[in-house]
Amino acid sequence: MKQVLIADDEAHNRALLNHALTREGYKVIEAGNGEEAIRLLKQHLVDMAIVDIRMPGVDGLQVCEHIRSNYNIPVILLTACDQLSDKEQGFKCGADDYVTKPYEPSELLYRIKALFRRYLLASNDRIVLNRVVIDRQNFEVVIGDHVLILPLKEFELLAQLAQYAGRLFGRDELIYLVWGSDYAGDERTVDVHIKRIRKRFISYADSFVIHTVRGIGYKLEVMP
């Protein structure tokens, strides 16, 4: 089930959008401001963010910039502004789409589905970490002219972290996502595989690094 973050300081607007998305089978989490949206992104596996621009404190443009710097998910900006300059600013911040209020829920749902299809094709194909390219279709890692074939679980673990770069995953969560709910081993398996991945890519720390968050798990950071 796809999980969508709605960030809007108007509770009524969040409720209407939550209702429309839930009826279509999406799981929804709500943020009443930009600070809460950024916090929820760290805590949940979010597949898309729908963000209102005009929020007090951290506004929607800042949230969009944060997402672009840390996550690989589609972003739709919502606003009452209909000026070309406002839309231009939104797209410069990394928005994938821009919807002006008032809008028809059916139109927004079409846009959501279209963006998910576009990102699915991209995520199924390649994940680019600077010099390192993860080819999920062929289960290989490409570095320049060199092709590296990893053991399957190492590849799946690396791809999982890379697809949601910047997001912290707990060890138990990675066990579930990579090894499955019926896996009989313990969380040390994740530590062993992370150690092997780091050793393989020690020469490419300028492309990405995998950070350990003590007592919790791991996250992958793409180098600027």
C-alpha positions as CSV (number, residue, x, y, z in Angstrom):
1,M,0.0,0.0,0.0
2,K,1.4,3.4,-1.0
3,Q,1.8,5.9,1.8
4,V,1.2,9.6,1.1
5,L,2.1,12.5,3.4
6,I,-0.3,15.4,3.4
7,A,1.2,18.7,4.8
8,D,-1.3,21.5,5.2
9,D,-2.0,23.8,8.1
10,E,-5.7,23.7,7.4
11,A,-7.2,20.7,9.1
12,H,-10.3,20.8,6.9
13,N,-8.2,20.6,3.7
14,R,-6.2,17.7,5.2
15,A,-9.4,15.8,6.1
16,L,-10.9,16.2,2.6
17,L,-7.8,15.0,0.9
18,N,-7.3,12.2,3.4
19,H,-10.8,11.0,2.6
20,A,-10.3,11.0,-1.2
21,L,-7.0,9.2,-1.0
22,T,-8.1,6.6,1.5
23,R,-11.0,5.7,-0.7
24,E,-8.5,5.0,-3.5
25,G,-6.6,2.6,-1.3
26,Y,-3.7,4.9,-0.2
27,K,-2.5,5.1,3.4
28,V,-2.3,8.7,4.6
29,I,-0.3,10.5,7.3
30,E,-1.0,14.1,8.1
31,A,1.3,17.0,9.1
32,G,-0.1,20.3,10.2
33,N,3.0,22.3,9.4
34,G,6.4,22.1,7.7
35,E,8.3,21.1,10.8
36,E,6.0,18.2,11.5
37,A,6.2,17.1,7.8
38,I,10.0,16.9,8.0
39,R,9.8,14.9,11.2
40,L,7.3,12.4,9.8
41,L,9.4,11.9,6.7
42,K,12.2,10.6,9.0
43,Q,9.8,8.3,10.9
44,H,7.8,6.8,8.1
45,L,8.3,5.2,4.7
46,V,6.6,7.8,2.6
47,D,6.0,7.2,-1.1
48,M,4.7,10.7,-2.0
49,A,4.3,14.1,-0.4
50,I,1.5,16.5,-1.1
51,V,2.5,19.9,0.4
52,D,0.7,23.2,0.7
53,I,3.0,26.1,0.0
54,R,1.5,28.7,2.4
55,M,2.3,27.2,5.9
56,P,3.6,29.2,8.8
57,G,7.2,28.7,9.9
58,V,8.7,26.2,7.5
59,D,6.7,26.6,4.3
60,G,5.9,24.2,1.5
61,L,8.8,25.4,-0.6
62,Q,11.3,24.6,2.2
63,V,9.7,21.2,2.8
64,C,10.0,20.5,-1.0
65,E,13.7,21.5,-0.9
66,H,14.3,19.2,2.1
67,I,12.7,16.3,0.3
68,R,14.7,16.8,-2.8
69,S,17.9,16.9,-0.8
70,N,17.1,13.8,1.2
71,Y,14.5,11.5,-0.5
72,N,13.6,10.2,-3.9
73,I,9.9,10.6,-3.9
74,P,7.4,12.6,-5.9
75,V,6.2,16.0,-4.6
76,I,3.0,17.8,-5.5
77,L,2.6,21.4,-4.3
78,L,-0.8,22.8,-3.4
79,T,-1.4,26.5,-3.3
80,A,-4.0,29.2,-3.9
81,C,-1.5,31.1,-6.0
82,D,-2.0,31.0,-9.7
83,Q,0.8,33.3,-10.8
84,L,3.4,31.9,-13.2
85,S,6.2,33.2,-11.0
86,D,4.8,31.1,-8.0
87,K,4.7,28.0,-10.2
88,E,8.2,28.7,-11.4
89,Q,9.5,29.0,-7.8
90,G,7.8,25.7,-6.9
91,F,9.4,23.8,-9.8
92,K,12.8,25.3,-9.0
93,C,12.5,23.8,-5.5
94,G,12.0,20.4,-7.0
95,A,8.3,19.9,-7.2
96,D,7.1,17.3,-9.7
97,D,3.6,18.8,-10.1
98,Y,1.7,21.9,-9.0
99,V,-2.0,22.1,-8.3
100,T,-3.9,25.3,-7.7
101,K,-6.7,25.5,-5.2
102,P,-9.6,25.0,-5.6
103,Y,-9.1,21.7,-7.4
104,E,-11.2,18.7,-8.2
105,P,-10.2,15.6,-6.1
106,S,-10.5,13.5,-9.2
107,E,-8.0,15.6,-11.1
108,L,-5.5,15.4,-8.2
109,L,-5.9,11.6,-8.1
110,Y,-5.1,11.4,-11.8
111,R,-1.9,13.4,-11.2
112,I,-1.0,11.2,-8.2
113,K,-1.4,8.0,-10.3
114,A,0.6,9.5,-13.2
115,L,3.5,10.5,-10.9
116,F,3.6,7.0,-9.3
117,R,3.8,5.4,-12.7
118,R,6.6,7.7,-13.7
119,Y,8.6,7.1,-10.5
120,L,7.9,3.4,-10.6
121,L,9.6,3.2,-14.0
122,A,12.5,5.1,-12.8
123,S,12.9,3.1,-9.6
124,N,12.6,-0.2,-11.4
125,D,15.3,0.9,-13.8
126,R,18.2,2.8,-12.2
127,I,19.1,4.5,-8.9
128,V,22.0,7.0,-9.5
129,L,24.4,7.6,-6.6
130,N,26.8,9.9,-8.4
131,R,29.4,7.5,-9.9
132,V,27.6,4.5,-8.7
133,V,24.5,3.3,-10.6
134,I,22.2,0.6,-9.2
135,D,20.5,-1.2,-12.1
136,R,17.5,-2.9,-10.4
137,Q,16.2,-4.5,-13.6
138,N,19.5,-6.4,-14.2
139,F,20.5,-6.8,-10.5
140,E,23.9,-5.2,-11.1
141,V,25.8,-2.1,-10.0
142,V,27.5,-0.1,-12.7
143,I,30.5,2.1,-12.0
144,G,31.8,3.7,-15.2
145,D,32.7,0.8,-17.5
146,H,32.8,-1.6,-14.6
147,V,29.9,-3.9,-13.8
148,L,29.7,-5.3,-10.2
149,I,27.5,-8.3,-9.4
150,L,26.6,-8.4,-5.7
151,P,25.2,-11.4,-3.7
152,L,21.4,-11.0,-4.0
153,K,20.7,-9.9,-0.4
154,E,23.6,-7.4,-0.4
155,F,22.1,-6.0,-3.7
156,E,18.6,-5.8,-2.3
157,L,19.8,-4.2,0.9
158,L,21.8,-1.6,-0.9
159,A,18.9,-0.9,-3.3
160,Q,16.5,-0.5,-0.4
161,L,18.6,2.1,1.3
162,A,19.5,3.9,-1.9
163,Q,15.9,4.2,-3.1
164,Y,15.0,6.1,0.1
165,A,18.4,7.9,0.5
166,G,18.4,10.0,3.7
167,R,15.8,7.9,5.5
168,L,16.7,6.0,8.6
169,F,15.7,2.3,8.6
170,G,15.6,0.2,11.7
171,R,17.3,-3.2,11.6
172,D,14.0,-5.0,12.2
173,E,12.5,-3.0,9.3
174,L,15.3,-3.9,7.0
175,I,14.9,-7.6,7.9
176,Y,11.3,-7.4,7.0
177,L,11.8,-5.5,3.7
178,V,14.8,-7.5,2.5
179,W,14.6,-11.0,4.1
180,G,10.8,-11.2,4.6
181,S,8.5,-11.6,7.6
182,D,9.2,-15.3,8.0
183,Y,13.0,-14.9,8.3
184,A,14.3,-16.9,11.3
185,G,17.6,-15.2,11.8
186,D,18.4,-12.1,13.9
187,E,19.2,-8.5,13.3
188,R,22.9,-9.1,13.3
189,T,22.4,-10.3,9.7
190,V,21.9,-6.7,8.7
191,D,25.1,-5.6,10.4
192,V,27.1,-8.3,8.6
193,H,25.7,-7.4,5.2
194,I,26.2,-3.6,5.8
195,K,29.8,-4.3,6.7
196,R,30.3,-6.2,3.4
197,I,28.7,-3.5,1.4
198,R,30.9,-0.8,2.9
199,K,34.0,-2.8,2.2
200,R,33.0,-3.3,-1.4
201,F,32.4,0.4,-1.9
202,I,35.1,1.9,0.3
203,S,36.7,3.5,-2.8
204,Y,33.4,5.3,-3.6
205,A,32.8,7.3,-0.5
206,D,32.6,10.4,-2.7
207,S,29.4,8.9,-4.2
208,F,27.6,7.7,-1.1
209,V,28.1,6.6,2.5
210,I,26.0,4.4,4.8
211,H,25.7,5.8,8.3
212,T,25.1,3.8,11.5
213,V,22.6,5.3,13.9
214,R,23.5,3.7,17.2
215,G,20.8,1.5,18.6
216,I,18.5,2.0,15.7
217,G,19.8,1.1,12.2
218,Y,21.2,2.6,9.0
219,K,20.7,5.3,6.4
220,L,22.4,6.0,3.1
221,E,23.5,9.5,2.3
222,V,24.3,10.6,-1.3
223,M,27.3,12.9,-1.4
224,P,26.8,16.3,-3.0
